[in-house]
Amino acid sequence: MNLLIRIVVVCFLVVVSDVYFYRILNRVFCGTVKQRRWLKIGIALLLLLFIIFEMGVVVVVGYPEDNYVKYRQLFLLLDAFMLVYLPKALVALVLMGMDVGWLCIKLGKAMMGRKKLRRLPKGVFVGALALYVVFLGITVYGFVYEKTDVKLKKVDVWCDKLPRGFDGFTIVQISDVHLGSFTQTNTIARSVEMINAAKPDMFVCTGDMINVSDKEMTPYIPLMAEIRAPYGKFSILGNHDIGDYFTLKKPKNQEAITKNLIANEQKMGWVVLIDSGCYIHKAGDSMALIGVNNCGSFPFRHSGDVGKAMRGIGASDFKVMLSHDPDLWENEIVGKTDIGLTLSGHTHAMQLALICELFQVSPSMFKYKEWYGLYQQGGQQIYVNPGLAYSGFAGRIGTRPEITVITLRAKK
């Protein structure tokens, strides 16, 4: 049913986008019936080519299972959709809004007995075409450059009950590394340099190291082993790490993949927290670090156990939780535990967002209440990292990959 809903939504977007794109080209370029006929044929042929391409990718590539190259090749499905239809859909959305406004004005004038307005002027469609070119340029930029343009974001987090010894303590967080999405090691090598240049006290990775196979890690183990953090390097498992992204069938060796992934992270000097916790000691004070296995919302499984992860952790200790999926914060942490800070990832900000100082918008906001940045309820906080890589499609539009430097601050 979930897949059927997605197909219906995609078909609706395609039809609406092409209808509005026809309107734009018709008003700007077509002056005769013959020109309009050829325009309709051209748009129909392009749609047919798009469908053939999508079906061809599915047939040629096939179901990936644990083949990370095939998995990466399947990105072509969404790549084509985003490049062809995202700019059209955004322009269609703008024109739909103008159509509604224009209709309201026409109805208002008709009710007052005034002369009816004509259709939207040609200048509107010229502007819409220019807007399409802008949106197309932004989309292409996201696919070519922005997807690997890693940024270092510094965030101060003011915490209740933070021990004085940890005032100013820095945590570097990365998430959703998806190593199999890269074809070269450059981005990870540059990211490791940025992490070490930040000189963090502690390093954490909040899940999804791979797409489908532990073999994705092989070229990166020496690189990521170079990360330096005097108070430890820690990680948890995400839905991709435990194979919780397959909807048809899992690889028969999924347990071995996860086991090998954990072993590889340990080779890099990382401590993998699976429903477990530990203590970080500094300047005579201590802080509890807790890691929970992936606890996802539909269609992902609830694999972790918060209660088990917190066993042996004192009630009065300041606690930091690592949870791949941010939904866990609302479901099991806020108001139900005394965990002061939760670090999550998973959302990628849908790799499509408009983020600025005044507001942030993304399709991700319709699925996740906390999808990017710092959120607070009472004295409890969560930071959602948008990920270091990409998955599903080979681009990031308006949401760059991020390394987060979190500085803990004690409230006076």
VENQUIKA-V655641 format. One record per residue. N is the residue number from 0. SS is DSSP state (helix for helix, strand for strand, loop for the rest). PHI is phi in radians with two decimals (none if undefined). D_CENTER is the distance of its C-alpha to the mean C-alpha in Angstrom with 2 decimals. Layout:
# VENQUIKA-V655641
n,ss,phi,d_center
N,SS,PHI,D_CENTER
N,SS,PHI,D_CENTER
This chain:
# VENQUIKA-V655641
n,ss,phi,d_center
0,loop,none,23.24
1,helix,-1.06,19.43
2,helix,-1.14,19.54
3,helix,-1.09,22.40
4,helix,-1.07,20.67
5,helix,-1.09,17.80
6,helix,-1.10,20.60
7,helix,-1.10,22.54
8,helix,-1.10,19.76
9,helix,-1.10,19.08
10,helix,-1.07,22.89
11,helix,-1.09,23.34
12,helix,-1.08,20.90
13,helix,-1.11,22.68
14,helix,-1.11,26.11
15,helix,-1.09,25.56
16,helix,-1.09,23.99
17,helix,-1.22,26.93
18,helix,-1.08,29.49
19,helix,-1.24,28.49
20,helix,-1.13,28.26
21,helix,-1.08,31.78
22,helix,-1.03,32.97
23,helix,-1.09,31.85
24,helix,-1.14,33.51
25,helix,-1.09,36.50
26,helix,-1.24,37.28
27,helix,-1.46,36.78
28,helix,-2.04,38.49
29,loop,-1.70,40.50
30,loop,-2.13,44.03
31,loop,-2.27,45.67
32,helix,-1.09,45.27
33,helix,-1.10,45.18
34,helix,-1.13,42.28
35,helix,-1.15,40.31
36,helix,-1.11,41.15
37,helix,-1.15,39.92
38,helix,-1.11,36.69
39,helix,-1.06,36.05
40,helix,-1.10,36.90
41,helix,-1.08,34.59
42,helix,-1.15,31.53
43,helix,-1.11,32.44
44,helix,-1.16,32.81
45,helix,-1.12,29.43
46,helix,-1.11,27.87
47,helix,-1.10,29.95
48,helix,-1.08,28.86
49,helix,-1.08,25.18
50,helix,-1.11,25.94
51,helix,-1.08,28.05
52,helix,-1.08,25.41
53,helix,-1.08,22.77
54,helix,-1.15,25.46
55,helix,-1.10,26.69
56,helix,-1.06,23.43
57,helix,-1.06,23.37
58,helix,-1.19,27.06
59,helix,-1.25,27.11
60,helix,-1.34,24.11
61,loop,1.40,24.58
62,loop,-1.37,22.81
63,loop,-1.33,21.16
64,loop,0.83,21.90
65,loop,-1.76,21.80
66,loop,-1.59,22.13
67,helix,-1.23,19.12
68,helix,-1.20,20.63
69,helix,-1.05,20.83
70,helix,-1.03,17.25
71,helix,-1.15,16.23
72,helix,-1.14,18.84
73,loop,-1.21,17.39
74,helix,-1.02,14.50
75,helix,-0.98,17.46
76,helix,-1.04,17.33
77,helix,-1.35,14.17
78,helix,-0.96,15.05
79,helix,-1.10,18.35
80,helix,-1.10,17.18
81,helix,-1.15,14.84
82,helix,-1.22,17.60
83,helix,-1.46,20.43
84,helix,-1.92,19.38
85,helix,-1.08,16.63
86,helix,-1.04,19.30
87,helix,-1.08,21.89
88,helix,-1.14,19.98
89,helix,-1.14,19.37
90,helix,-1.16,23.06
91,helix,-1.04,24.13
92,helix,-1.09,22.52
93,helix,-1.11,24.52
94,helix,-1.18,27.66
95,helix,-1.07,27.36
96,helix,-1.10,27.44
97,helix,-1.19,30.44
98,helix,-1.08,32.12
99,helix,-1.10,31.95
100,helix,-1.10,33.34
101,helix,-1.11,36.00
102,helix,-1.13,37.02
103,helix,-1.10,37.47
104,helix,-1.12,39.67
105,helix,-1.09,41.70
106,helix,-1.13,42.27
107,helix,-1.11,43.28
108,helix,-1.19,45.77
109,helix,-1.13,47.12
110,helix,-1.15,47.76
111,loop,-1.57,49.67
112,loop,1.31,51.69
113,loop,-1.55,50.53
114,loop,-1.11,50.08
115,loop,-1.17,46.95
116,loop,-1.40,44.19
117,loop,-1.40,43.45
118,loop,-1.16,40.09
119,loop,-0.95,37.39
120,loop,-1.15,38.90
121,helix,-1.05,38.11
122,helix,-1.01,36.75
123,helix,-1.09,33.75
124,helix,-1.32,32.84
125,helix,-1.10,33.50
126,helix,-1.10,31.05
127,helix,-1.13,28.49
128,helix,-1.15,28.99
129,helix,-1.12,28.49
130,helix,-1.13,25.27
131,helix,-1.05,24.11
132,helix,-1.08,24.95
133,helix,-1.11,22.94
134,helix,-1.06,19.79
135,helix,-1.10,20.41
136,helix,-1.08,20.83
137,helix,-1.12,17.57
138,helix,-1.12,15.75
139,helix,-1.07,17.84
140,helix,-1.02,17.23
141,helix,-1.12,13.44
142,helix,-1.40,14.34
143,helix,-1.56,17.21
144,loop,-2.14,16.58
145,helix,-1.10,13.49
146,helix,-1.10,11.24
147,helix,-2.08,13.58
148,loop,-1.51,14.75
149,loop,-1.20,13.88
150,strand,-1.97,14.80
151,strand,-1.83,16.58
152,strand,-1.91,16.13
153,strand,-1.77,19.05
154,strand,-2.33,19.07
155,strand,-1.60,22.30
156,strand,-2.07,22.16
157,strand,-1.53,25.55
158,strand,-2.09,26.39
159,loop,-1.23,29.30
160,loop,1.12,31.41
161,loop,-1.22,29.94
162,loop,-1.02,32.86
163,helix,-1.03,34.46
164,helix,-1.11,34.15
165,helix,-1.80,30.35
166,loop,-1.17,30.51
167,loop,1.61,28.68
168,loop,-1.17,27.03
169,strand,-1.91,23.90
170,strand,-2.12,20.88
171,strand,-1.62,18.41
172,strand,-2.02,15.04
173,strand,-2.14,12.56
174,loop,-2.73,9.93
175,loop,0.86,8.27
176,loop,-1.35,10.94
177,loop,0.75,11.29
178,helix,-0.99,14.68
179,helix,-1.18,15.79
180,helix,-1.35,13.55
181,loop,-1.56,15.83
182,loop,-1.84,19.40
183,loop,-2.38,20.71
184,loop,-1.58,20.64
185,helix,-0.99,20.70
186,helix,-1.11,17.19
187,helix,-1.19,17.56
188,helix,-1.05,21.16
189,helix,-1.15,20.36
190,helix,-1.14,17.73
191,helix,-1.10,20.48
192,helix,-1.07,22.92
193,helix,-1.15,20.83
194,helix,-1.11,20.43
195,helix,-1.17,24.17
196,helix,-1.15,25.12
197,loop,-1.31,23.56
198,loop,0.88,26.00
199,loop,-1.28,24.12
200,loop,-1.30,26.24
201,strand,-2.44,23.67
202,strand,-2.13,20.56
203,strand,-2.38,17.92
204,strand,-2.15,15.04
205,loop,-1.72,13.11
206,loop,1.70,12.68
207,loop,1.05,11.50
208,loop,-1.22,13.87
209,loop,-2.17,14.50
210,loop,-1.62,13.70
211,loop,-2.41,17.15
212,loop,-2.50,19.91
213,helix,-1.15,21.21
214,helix,-1.13,22.87
215,helix,-1.04,19.71
216,helix,-1.38,20.50
217,helix,-0.84,24.07
218,helix,-1.25,23.89
219,helix,-1.80,21.70
220,helix,-1.01,23.76
221,helix,-1.08,26.30
222,helix,-1.11,23.78
223,helix,-1.34,21.72
224,loop,-1.22,25.04
225,loop,-1.38,25.95
226,loop,-1.08,23.63
227,loop,-2.01,26.14
228,loop,-2.72,25.99
229,loop,-1.07,29.42
230,loop,-1.75,28.38
231,loop,2.02,26.29
232,strand,-2.13,23.10
233,strand,-2.30,21.29
234,strand,-2.60,18.51
235,loop,-2.31,17.51
236,loop,-1.74,16.41
237,loop,-1.83,13.16
238,loop,-1.10,13.30
239,loop,-1.24,13.38
240,loop,-1.17,16.04
241,loop,-1.91,18.25
242,loop,1.29,17.80
243,loop,-1.61,16.40
244,loop,-2.04,14.47
245,loop,-1.34,17.81
246,loop,-1.88,19.25
247,loop,-1.79,22.43
248,loop,-2.70,23.74
249,loop,-1.57,22.86
250,loop,-1.08,24.38
251,loop,-1.13,27.72
252,loop,-1.75,26.96
253,helix,-1.05,23.71
254,helix,-1.08,25.46
255,helix,-1.17,26.69
256,helix,-1.05,23.27
257,helix,-1.13,21.98
258,helix,-1.07,25.33
259,helix,-1.18,25.23
260,helix,-1.05,21.74
261,helix,-1.06,23.10
262,helix,-1.10,26.21
263,helix,-1.14,24.42
264,helix,-1.14,22.53
265,helix,-1.17,25.94
266,helix,-1.06,27.45
267,loop,-1.41,25.15
268,loop,1.51,26.65
269,loop,-1.61,23.76
270,strand,-1.72,24.64
271,strand,-1.64,22.57
272,loop,-1.66,22.72
273,loop,-2.08,22.83
274,loop,0.88,23.98
275,strand,-2.65,26.02
276,strand,-2.46,26.60
277,strand,-2.68,28.59
278,strand,-1.99,30.14
279,strand,-1.89,29.65
280,strand,-1.98,33.00
281,strand,-2.71,33.72
282,loop,0.89,36.85
283,loop,1.42,38.41
284,strand,-1.95,35.50
285,strand,-2.41,32.85
286,strand,-2.42,29.31
287,strand,-1.61,27.78
288,strand,-1.98,24.48
289,strand,-2.14,23.27
290,strand,-2.15,20.77
291,loop,-1.99,20.04
292,loop,-1.10,19.10
293,loop,-0.98,16.08
294,strand,-2.05,16.88
295,loop,-1.76,14.71
296,loop,-1.68,15.40
297,loop,-0.79,16.50
298,loop,-1.63,16.14
299,loop,-1.61,15.53
300,loop,-1.40,18.59
301,strand,-1.70,19.69
302,loop,-1.66,20.77
303,loop,-1.57,21.24
304,loop,-2.43,24.18
305,helix,-1.11,23.95
306,helix,-1.04,27.75
307,helix,-1.14,28.30
308,helix,-1.10,25.89
309,loop,-1.63,27.90
310,loop,-1.08,31.30
311,loop,1.48,33.43
312,loop,-1.65,31.52
313,loop,-1.16,33.96
314,loop,-1.14,33.70
315,loop,-1.60,34.36
316,loop,-1.32,31.86
317,loop,-1.30,28.91
318,strand,-2.15,25.84
319,strand,-2.04,22.31
320,strand,-1.86,20.07
321,strand,-1.81,17.25
322,strand,-2.40,15.19
323,strand,-1.02,12.02
324,strand,-1.60,11.32
325,loop,-1.20,11.89
326,helix,-1.05,14.02
327,helix,-1.05,16.68
328,helix,-1.04,17.40
329,helix,-1.22,18.71
330,helix,-1.32,20.23
331,helix,-2.36,22.11
332,helix,-1.96,22.03
333,loop,-1.12,22.76
334,loop,1.31,26.47
335,loop,-2.02,26.96
336,loop,-2.37,26.85
337,loop,-1.91,27.69
338,loop,-1.22,24.55
339,loop,-1.33,24.17
340,strand,-2.41,20.69
341,strand,-2.06,17.62
342,strand,-2.01,14.77
343,strand,-2.39,11.50
344,strand,-2.56,7.91
345,loop,1.32,6.30
346,loop,-1.31,4.01
347,helix,1.04,1.13
348,helix,0.89,3.73
349,helix,0.99,3.86
350,helix,1.00,4.68
351,strand,-2.64,7.68
352,strand,-2.77,9.28
353,strand,-2.13,12.71
354,strand,-2.12,13.03
355,loop,-2.54,16.61
356,loop,-1.15,19.12
357,loop,-1.46,20.37
358,loop,-2.78,17.37
359,strand,-2.50,13.67
360,strand,-2.32,12.65
361,strand,-2.85,9.72
362,helix,-0.99,9.98
363,helix,-1.06,7.71
364,helix,-1.18,10.96
365,helix,-1.47,12.96
366,loop,-1.96,11.60
367,loop,-2.08,10.87
368,loop,-1.20,13.57
369,loop,-1.98,11.90
370,loop,-2.18,8.28
371,loop,-2.85,8.74
372,strand,1.63,11.98
373,strand,-1.73,15.29
374,strand,-2.24,16.83
375,strand,-2.51,20.39
376,strand,-2.36,22.81
377,loop,1.09,26.29
378,loop,-1.70,26.34
379,strand,-1.89,23.10
380,strand,-2.33,19.80
381,strand,-2.41,16.16
382,strand,-2.02,13.73
383,strand,-1.89,9.97
384,loop,-1.44,8.63
385,loop,-1.41,5.31
386,loop,1.77,6.29
387,loop,-1.71,9.24
388,loop,-2.30,8.71
389,loop,-2.53,7.26
390,loop,-2.71,8.17
391,loop,1.61,9.68
392,loop,-2.52,10.66
393,loop,-1.53,11.81
394,loop,-2.81,10.52
395,loop,-2.39,8.49
396,strand,-2.04,10.39
397,loop,1.42,11.09
398,loop,-2.47,8.33
399,loop,-1.21,9.81
400,loop,-1.08,9.09
401,strand,-2.34,10.76
402,strand,-1.89,13.66
403,strand,-1.78,14.69
404,strand,-1.85,18.45
405,strand,-1.74,19.42
406,strand,-1.87,23.13
407,strand,-1.39,24.77
408,strand,-2.16,27.50
409,strand,-1.50,30.30
410,loop,-1.24,31.34
411,loop,-1.39,35.04
